[in-house]
């Protein structure tokens, strides 16, 4: 399942690596926008298979 950002922001922290098991609601990455921290959480339980972002990457909404 692909997880997308709800707003344009910078990736501040990546909290998972490929192969990690996650539960619904677990934080995957933390975004930073206008000095606010915005967690991006797992929408469902599963295993992380791929990461397409890293710290300091810029992400767009959607």
PDB file of N, CA, C and O in Angstrom:
ATOM      1  N   UNK A   1       0.851  -1.161   0.000  1.00  0.00           N
ATOM      2  CA  UNK A   1       0.000   0.000   0.000  1.00  0.00           C
ATOM      3  C   UNK A   1       0.899   1.226   0.000  1.00  0.00           C
ATOM      4  O   UNK A   1       1.861   1.296   0.765  1.00  0.00           O
ATOM      5  N   UNK A   2       0.596   2.166  -0.833  1.00  0.00           N
ATOM      6  CA  UNK A   2       1.356   3.407  -0.899  1.00  0.00           C
ATOM      7  C   UNK A   2       0.767   4.410   0.085  1.00  0.00           C
ATOM      8  O   UNK A   2      -0.450   4.588   0.145  1.00  0.00           O
ATOM      9  N   UNK A   3       1.633   5.062   0.854  1.00  0.00           N
ATOM     10  CA  UNK A   3       1.201   6.073   1.820  1.00  0.00           C
ATOM     11  C   UNK A   3       1.655   7.422   1.295  1.00  0.00           C
ATOM     12  O   UNK A   3       2.812   7.582   0.906  1.00  0.00           O
ATOM     13  N   UNK A   4       0.751   8.396   1.282  1.00  0.00           N
ATOM     14  CA  UNK A   4       1.058   9.714   0.723  1.00  0.00           C
ATOM     15  C   UNK A   4       0.951  10.801   1.780  1.00  0.00           C
ATOM     16  O   UNK A   4       0.249  10.653   2.780  1.00  0.00           O
ATOM     17  N   UNK A   5       1.658  11.893   1.538  1.00  0.00           N
ATOM     18  CA  UNK A   5       1.633  13.040   2.451  1.00  0.00           C
ATOM     19  C   UNK A   5       0.342  13.830   2.267  1.00  0.00           C
ATOM     20  O   UNK A   5      -0.179  13.944   1.157  1.00  0.00           O
ATOM     21  N   UNK A   6      -0.161  14.370   3.364  1.00  0.00           N
ATOM     22  CA  UNK A   6      -1.375  15.183   3.309  1.00  0.00           C
ATOM     23  C   UNK A   6      -1.084  16.638   2.976  1.00  0.00           C
ATOM     24  O   UNK A   6      -2.007  17.401   2.688  1.00  0.00           O
ATOM     25  N   UNK A   7       0.200  17.040   3.010  1.00  0.00           N
ATOM     26  CA  UNK A   7       0.576  18.410   2.691  1.00  0.00           C
ATOM     27  C   UNK A   7       2.026  18.437   2.245  1.00  0.00           C
ATOM     28  O   UNK A   7       2.780  17.495   2.491  1.00  0.00           O
ATOM     29  N   UNK A   8       2.414  19.525   1.584  1.00  0.00           N
ATOM     30  CA  UNK A   8       3.801  19.705   1.181  1.00  0.00           C
ATOM     31  C   UNK A   8       4.632  19.985   2.426  1.00  0.00           C
ATOM     32  O   UNK A   8       4.248  20.809   3.256  1.00  0.00           O
ATOM     33  N   UNK A   9       5.771  19.304   2.561  1.00  0.00           N
ATOM     34  CA  UNK A   9       6.600  19.450   3.757  1.00  0.00           C
ATOM     35  C   UNK A   9       7.967  18.830   3.497  1.00  0.00           C
ATOM     36  O   UNK A   9       8.223  18.266   2.433  1.00  0.00           O
ATOM     37  N   UNK A  10       8.836  18.950   4.495  1.00  0.00           N
ATOM     38  CA  UNK A  10      10.146  18.299   4.462  1.00  0.00           C
ATOM     39  C   UNK A  10      10.109  17.075   5.370  1.00  0.00           C
ATOM     40  O   UNK A  10       9.469  17.089   6.422  1.00  0.00           O
ATOM     41  N   UNK A  11      10.802  16.018   4.954  1.00  0.00           N
ATOM     42  CA  UNK A  11      10.904  14.829   5.799  1.00  0.00           C
ATOM     43  C   UNK A  11      11.906  15.147   6.903  1.00  0.00           C
ATOM     44  O   UNK A  11      13.058  15.483   6.629  1.00  0.00           O
ATOM     45  N   UNK A  12      11.462  15.038   8.150  1.00  0.00           N
ATOM     46  CA  UNK A  12      12.327  15.328   9.288  1.00  0.00           C
ATOM     47  C   UNK A  12      12.933  14.040   9.838  1.00  0.00           C
ATOM     48  O   UNK A  12      14.140  13.975  10.073  1.00  0.00           O
ATOM     49  N   UNK A  13      12.103  13.012  10.046  1.00  0.00           N
ATOM     50  CA  UNK A  13      12.574  11.730  10.573  1.00  0.00           C
ATOM     51  C   UNK A  13      11.925  10.589   9.805  1.00  0.00           C
ATOM     52  O   UNK A  13      10.761  10.670   9.412  1.00  0.00           O
ATOM     53  N   UNK A  14      12.689   9.532   9.598  1.00  0.00           N
ATOM     54  CA  UNK A  14      12.157   8.282   9.065  1.00  0.00           C
ATOM     55  C   UNK A  14      12.220   7.290  10.215  1.00  0.00           C
ATOM     56  O   UNK A  14      13.297   7.018  10.745  1.00  0.00           O
ATOM     57  N   UNK A  15      11.083   6.753  10.600  1.00  0.00           N
ATOM     58  CA  UNK A  15      11.013   5.906  11.797  1.00  0.00           C
ATOM     59  C   UNK A  15      11.001   4.409  11.497  1.00  0.00           C
ATOM     60  O   UNK A  15      11.012   3.597  12.422  1.00  0.00           O
ATOM     61  N   UNK A  16      10.978   4.035  10.223  1.00  0.00           N
ATOM     62  CA  UNK A  16      10.929   2.616   9.851  1.00  0.00           C
ATOM     63  C   UNK A  16      11.969   2.327   8.775  1.00  0.00           C
ATOM     64  O   UNK A  16      12.495   3.234   8.131  1.00  0.00           O
ATOM     65  N   UNK A  17      12.246   1.048   8.601  1.00  0.00           N
ATOM     66  CA  UNK A  17      13.111   0.589   7.519  1.00  0.00           C
ATOM     67  C   UNK A  17      12.414  -0.570   6.820  1.00  0.00           C
ATOM     68  O   UNK A  17      11.548  -1.212   7.416  1.00  0.00           O
ATOM     69  N   UNK A  18      12.773  -0.854   5.565  1.00  0.00           N
ATOM     70  CA  UNK A  18      12.168  -1.998   4.892  1.00  0.00           C
ATOM     71  C   UNK A  18      12.343  -3.267   5.723  1.00  0.00           C
ATOM     72  O   UNK A  18      13.417  -3.540   6.259  1.00  0.00           O
ATOM     73  N   UNK A  19      11.266  -4.027   5.812  1.00  0.00           N
ATOM     74  CA  UNK A  19      11.265  -5.255   6.595  1.00  0.00           C
ATOM     75  C   UNK A  19      10.621  -5.094   7.961  1.00  0.00           C
ATOM     76  O   UNK A  19      10.276  -6.084   8.605  1.00  0.00           O
ATOM     77  N   UNK A  20      10.455  -3.850   8.412  1.00  0.00           N
ATOM     78  CA  UNK A  20       9.815  -3.616   9.710  1.00  0.00           C
ATOM     79  C   UNK A  20       8.334  -3.970   9.658  1.00  0.00           C
ATOM     80  O   UNK A  20       7.647  -3.666   8.683  1.00  0.00           O
ATOM     81  N   UNK A  21       7.852  -4.610  10.708  1.00  0.00           N
ATOM     82  CA  UNK A  21       6.416  -4.852  10.869  1.00  0.00           C
ATOM     83  C   UNK A  21       5.821  -3.629  11.556  1.00  0.00           C
ATOM     84  O   UNK A  21       6.396  -3.113  12.514  1.00  0.00           O
ATOM     85  N   UNK A  22       4.675  -3.165  11.072  1.00  0.00           N
ATOM     86  CA  UNK A  22       4.003  -2.011  11.668  1.00  0.00           C
ATOM     87  C   UNK A  22       2.549  -2.351  11.946  1.00  0.00           C
ATOM     88  O   UNK A  22       1.934  -3.158  11.249  1.00  0.00           O
ATOM     89  N   UNK A  23       2.018  -1.720  12.977  1.00  0.00           N
ATOM     90  CA  UNK A  23       0.599  -1.843  13.302  1.00  0.00           C
ATOM     91  C   UNK A  23      -0.119  -0.610  12.772  1.00  0.00           C
ATOM     92  O   UNK A  23       0.507   0.424  12.538  1.00  0.00           O
ATOM     93  N   UNK A  24      -1.410  -0.716  12.585  1.00  0.00           N
ATOM     94  CA  UNK A  24      -2.197   0.442  12.171  1.00  0.00           C
ATOM     95  C   UNK A  24      -1.953   1.580  13.159  1.00  0.00           C
ATOM     96  O   UNK A  24      -2.060   1.393  14.371  1.00  0.00           O
ATOM     97  N   UNK A  25      -1.625   2.759  12.634  1.00  0.00           N
ATOM     98  CA  UNK A  25      -1.395   3.925  13.481  1.00  0.00           C
ATOM     99  C   UNK A  25       0.048   4.150  13.889  1.00  0.00           C
ATOM    100  O   UNK A  25       0.368   5.189  14.465  1.00  0.00           O
ATOM    101  N   UNK A  26       0.939   3.187  13.600  1.00  0.00           N
ATOM    102  CA  UNK A  26       2.356   3.385  13.926  1.00  0.00           C
ATOM    103  C   UNK A  26       2.935   4.508  13.068  1.00  0.00           C
ATOM    104  O   UNK A  26       2.609   4.609  11.885  1.00  0.00           O
ATOM    105  N   UNK A  27       3.792   5.356  13.649  1.00  0.00           N
ATOM    106  CA  UNK A  27       4.419   6.417  12.853  1.00  0.00           C
ATOM    107  C   UNK A  27       5.431   5.834  11.872  1.00  0.00           C
ATOM    108  O   UNK A  27       6.250   4.991  12.238  1.00  0.00           O
ATOM    109  N   UNK A  28       5.367   6.291  10.624  1.00  0.00           N
ATOM    110  CA  UNK A  28       6.301   5.854   9.589  1.00  0.00           C
ATOM    111  C   UNK A  28       7.384   6.900   9.377  1.00  0.00           C
ATOM    112  O   UNK A  28       8.576   6.593   9.412  1.00  0.00           O
ATOM    113  N   UNK A  29       6.962   8.126   9.159  1.00  0.00           N
ATOM    114  CA  UNK A  29       7.877   9.261   9.027  1.00  0.00           C
ATOM    115  C   UNK A  29       7.266  10.450   9.753  1.00  0.00           C
ATOM    116  O   UNK A  29       6.068  10.485  10.033  1.00  0.00           O
ATOM    117  N   UNK A  30       8.119  11.422  10.050  1.00  0.00           N
ATOM    118  CA  UNK A  30       7.648  12.677  10.627  1.00  0.00           C
ATOM    119  C   UNK A  30       8.031  13.779   9.654  1.00  0.00           C
ATOM    120  O   UNK A  30       9.197  13.928   9.288  1.00  0.00           O
ATOM    121  N   UNK A  31       7.033  14.548   9.241  1.00  0.00           N
ATOM    122  CA  UNK A  31       7.253  15.677   8.349  1.00  0.00           C
ATOM    123  C   UNK A  31       7.380  16.947   9.164  1.00  0.00           C
ATOM    124  O   UNK A  31       6.911  17.016  10.301  1.00  0.00           O
ATOM    125  N   UNK A  32       8.020  17.961   8.578  1.00  0.00           N
ATOM    126  CA  UNK A  32       8.131  19.268   9.214  1.00  0.00           C
ATOM    127  C   UNK A  32       7.654  20.308   8.214  1.00  0.00           C
ATOM    128  O   UNK A  32       8.111  20.358   7.073  1.00  0.00           O
ATOM    129  N   UNK A  33       6.723  21.137   8.672  1.00  0.00           N
ATOM    130  CA  UNK A  33       6.214  22.225   7.848  1.00  0.00           C
ATOM    131  C   UNK A  33       5.890  23.392   8.760  1.00  0.00           C
ATOM    132  O   UNK A  33       5.141  23.241   9.725  1.00  0.00           O
ATOM    133  N   UNK A  34       6.448  24.546   8.462  1.00  0.00           N
ATOM    134  CA  UNK A  34       6.219  25.757   9.255  1.00  0.00           C
ATOM    135  C   UNK A  34       6.500  25.501  10.738  1.00  0.00           C
ATOM    136  O   UNK A  34       5.756  25.948  11.611  1.00  0.00           O
ATOM    137  N   UNK A  35       7.594  24.768  11.005  1.00  0.00           N
ATOM    138  CA  UNK A  35       8.056  24.438  12.364  1.00  0.00           C
ATOM    139  C   UNK A  35       7.086  23.561  13.145  1.00  0.00           C
ATOM    140  O   UNK A  35       7.157  23.492  14.372  1.00  0.00           O
ATOM    141  N   UNK A  36       6.180  22.889  12.437  1.00  0.00           N
ATOM    142  CA  UNK A  36       5.265  21.930  13.062  1.00  0.00           C
ATOM    143  C   UNK A  36       5.690  20.527  12.650  1.00  0.00           C
ATOM    144  O   UNK A  36       6.092  20.310  11.507  1.00  0.00           O
ATOM    145  N   UNK A  37       5.603  19.576  13.571  1.00  0.00           N
ATOM    146  CA  UNK A  37       5.881  18.172  13.278  1.00  0.00           C
ATOM    147  C   UNK A  37       4.575  17.475  12.933  1.00  0.00           C
ATOM    148  O   UNK A  37       3.606  17.544  13.689  1.00  0.00           O
ATOM    149  N   UNK A  38       4.554  16.799  11.781  1.00  0.00           N
ATOM    150  CA  UNK A  38       3.347  16.115  11.320  1.00  0.00           C
ATOM    151  C   UNK A  38       3.676  14.634  11.113  1.00  0.00           C
ATOM    152  O   UNK A  38       4.396  14.292  10.175  1.00  0.00           O
ATOM    153  N   UNK A  39       3.158  13.748  11.975  1.00  0.00           N
ATOM    154  CA  UNK A  39       3.438  12.324  11.780  1.00  0.00           C
ATOM    155  C   UNK A  39       2.633  11.757  10.603  1.00  0.00           C
ATOM    156  O   UNK A  39       1.474  12.117  10.395  1.00  0.00           O
ATOM    157  N   UNK A  40       3.258  10.882   9.856  1.00  0.00           N
ATOM    158  CA  UNK A  40       2.576  10.110   8.817  1.00  0.00           C
ATOM    159  C   UNK A  40       2.518   8.691   9.362  1.00  0.00           C
ATOM    160  O   UNK A  40       3.554   8.076   9.615  1.00  0.00           O
ATOM    161  N   UNK A  41       1.313   8.174   9.542  1.00  0.00           N
ATOM    162  CA  UNK A  41       1.139   6.888  10.215  1.00  0.00           C
ATOM    163  C   UNK A  41       0.685   5.802   9.247  1.00  0.00           C
ATOM    164  O   UNK A  41       0.149   6.082   8.175  1.00  0.00           O
ATOM    165  N   UNK A  42       0.912   4.563   9.652  1.00  0.00           N
ATOM    166  CA  UNK A  42       0.486   3.412   8.853  1.00  0.00           C
ATOM    167  C   UNK A  42      -1.041   3.339   8.848  1.00  0.00           C
ATOM    168  O   UNK A  42      -1.659   3.319   9.912  1.00  0.00           O
ATOM    169  N   UNK A  43      -1.655   3.299   7.664  1.00  0.00           N
ATOM    170  CA  UNK A  43      -3.115   3.211   7.603  1.00  0.00           C
ATOM    171  C   UNK A  43      -3.639   1.818   7.967  1.00  0.00           C
ATOM    172  O   UNK A  43      -4.792   1.665   8.372  1.00  0.00           O
ATOM    173  N   UNK A  44      -2.781   0.809   7.819  1.00  0.00           N
ATOM    174  CA  UNK A  44      -3.140  -0.581   8.138  1.00  0.00           C
ATOM    175  C   UNK A  44      -1.895  -1.289   8.674  1.00  0.00           C
ATOM    176  O   UNK A  44      -0.780  -0.798   8.502  1.00  0.00           O
ATOM    177  N   UNK A  45      -2.081  -2.426   9.315  1.00  0.00           N
ATOM    178  CA  UNK A  45      -0.948  -3.234   9.769  1.00  0.00           C
ATOM    179  C   UNK A  45      -0.300  -3.917   8.568  1.00  0.00           C
ATOM    180  O   UNK A  45      -0.973  -4.237   7.588  1.00  0.00           O
ATOM    181  N   UNK A  46       1.001  -4.134   8.650  1.00  0.00           N
ATOM    182  CA  UNK A  46       1.686  -4.809   7.560  1.00  0.00           C
ATOM    183  C   UNK A  46       3.189  -4.759   7.737  1.00  0.00           C
ATOM    184  O   UNK A  46       3.694  -4.520   8.834  1.00  0.00           O
ATOM    185  N   UNK A  47       3.902  -4.989   6.635  1.00  0.00           N
ATOM    186  CA  UNK A  47       5.359  -4.962   6.621  1.00  0.00           C
ATOM    187  C   UNK A  47       5.821  -3.909   5.631  1.00  0.00           C
ATOM    188  O   UNK A  47       5.326  -3.850   4.506  1.00  0.00           O
ATOM    189  N   UNK A  48       6.764  -3.081   6.043  1.00  0.00           N
ATOM    190  CA  UNK A  48       7.324  -2.055   5.162  1.00  0.00           C
ATOM    191  C   UNK A  48       8.154  -2.762   4.095  1.00  0.00           C
ATOM    192  O   UNK A  48       9.058  -3.534   4.416  1.00  0.00           O
ATOM    193  N   UNK A  49       7.846  -2.499   2.827  1.00  0.00           N
ATOM    194  CA  UNK A  49       8.589  -3.138   1.741  1.00  0.00           C
ATOM    195  C   UNK A  49       9.535  -2.176   1.038  1.00  0.00           C
ATOM    196  O   UNK A  49      10.536  -2.601   0.461  1.00  0.00           O
ATOM    197  N   UNK A  50       9.224  -0.868   1.080  1.00  0.00           N
ATOM    198  CA  UNK A  50      10.032   0.103   0.352  1.00  0.00           C
ATOM    199  C   UNK A  50       9.847   1.479   0.976  1.00  0.00           C
ATOM    200  O   UNK A  50       8.760   1.818   1.445  1.00  0.00           O
ATOM    201  N   UNK A  51      10.916   2.266   0.978  1.00  0.00           N
ATOM    202  CA  UNK A  51      10.844   3.671   1.379  1.00  0.00           C
ATOM    203  C   UNK A  51      11.263   4.508   0.186  1.00  0.00           C
ATOM    204  O   UNK A  51      12.276   4.219  -0.452  1.00  0.00           O
ATOM    205  N   UNK A  52      10.503   5.533  -0.119  1.00  0.00           N
ATOM    206  CA  UNK A  52      10.832   6.392  -1.256  1.00  0.00           C
ATOM    207  C   UNK A  52      11.304   7.772  -0.826  1.00  0.00           C
ATOM    208  O   UNK A  52      11.530   8.642  -1.668  1.00  0.00           O
ATOM    209  N   UNK A  53      11.455   7.979   0.476  1.00  0.00           N
ATOM    210  CA  UNK A  53      11.922   9.265   0.995  1.00  0.00           C
ATOM    211  C   UNK A  53      12.991   9.044   2.051  1.00  0.00           C
ATOM    212  O   UNK A  53      13.126   7.956   2.610  1.00  0.00           O
ATOM    213  N   UNK A  54      13.740  10.091   2.307  1.00  0.00           N
ATOM    214  CA  UNK A  54      14.743  10.079   3.362  1.00  0.00           C
ATOM    215  C   UNK A  54      14.749  11.426   4.053  1.00  0.00           C
ATOM    216  O   UNK A  54      14.073  12.353   3.607  1.00  0.00           O
ATOM    217  N   UNK A  55      15.503  11.550   5.141  1.00  0.00           N
ATOM    218  CA  UNK A  55      15.577  12.820   5.857  1.00  0.00           C
ATOM    219  C   UNK A  55      15.974  13.968   4.920  1.00  0.00           C
ATOM    220  O   UNK A  55      16.841  13.824   4.058  1.00  0.00           O
ATOM    221  N   UNK A  56      15.318  15.095   5.118  1.00  0.00           N
ATOM    222  CA  UNK A  56      15.541  16.335   4.362  1.00  0.00           C
ATOM    223  C   UNK A  56      14.955  16.315   2.953  1.00  0.00           C
ATOM    224  O   UNK A  56      15.068  17.311   2.238  1.00  0.00           O
ATOM    225  N   UNK A  57      14.330  15.210   2.529  1.00  0.00           N
ATOM    226  CA  UNK A  57      13.630  15.208   1.244  1.00  0.00           C
ATOM    227  C   UNK A  57      12.410  16.109   1.340  1.00  0.00           C
ATOM    228  O   UNK A  57      11.839  16.279   2.417  1.00  0.00           O
ATOM    229  N   UNK A  58      12.022  16.673   0.236  1.00  0.00           N
ATOM    230  CA  UNK A  58      10.815  17.491   0.152  1.00  0.00           C
ATOM    231  C   UNK A  58       9.720  16.625  -0.459  1.00  0.00           C
ATOM    232  O   UNK A  58       9.944  15.964  -1.473  1.00  0.00           O
ATOM    233  N   UNK A  59       8.538  16.625   0.150  1.00  0.00           N
ATOM    234  CA  UNK A  59       7.402  15.882  -0.394  1.00  0.00           C
ATOM    235  C   UNK A  59       6.280  16.857  -0.720  1.00  0.00           C
ATOM    236  O   UNK A  59       6.135  17.893  -0.072  1.00  0.00           O
ATOM    237  N   UNK A  60       5.510  16.523  -1.705  1.00  0.00           N
ATOM    238  CA  UNK A  60       4.365  17.331  -2.108  1.00  0.00           C
ATOM    239  C   UNK A  60       3.087  16.676  -1.612  1.00  0.00           C
ATOM    240  O   UNK A  60       3.070  15.481  -1.316  1.00  0.00           O
ATOM    241  N   UNK A  61       2.043  17.439  -1.524  1.00  0.00           N
ATOM    242  CA  UNK A  61       0.743  16.907  -1.117  1.00  0.00           C
ATOM    243  C   UNK A  61       0.310  15.820  -2.085  1.00  0.00           C
ATOM    244  O   UNK A  61       0.406  15.972  -3.302  1.00  0.00           O
ATOM    245  N   UNK A  62      -0.174  14.709  -1.513  1.00  0.00           N
ATOM    246  CA  UNK A  62      -0.690  13.625  -2.340  1.00  0.00           C
ATOM    247  C   UNK A  62       0.403  12.746  -2.830  1.00  0.00           C
ATOM    248  O   UNK A  62       0.143  11.777  -3.544  1.00  0.00           O
TER     249      UNK A  62
END
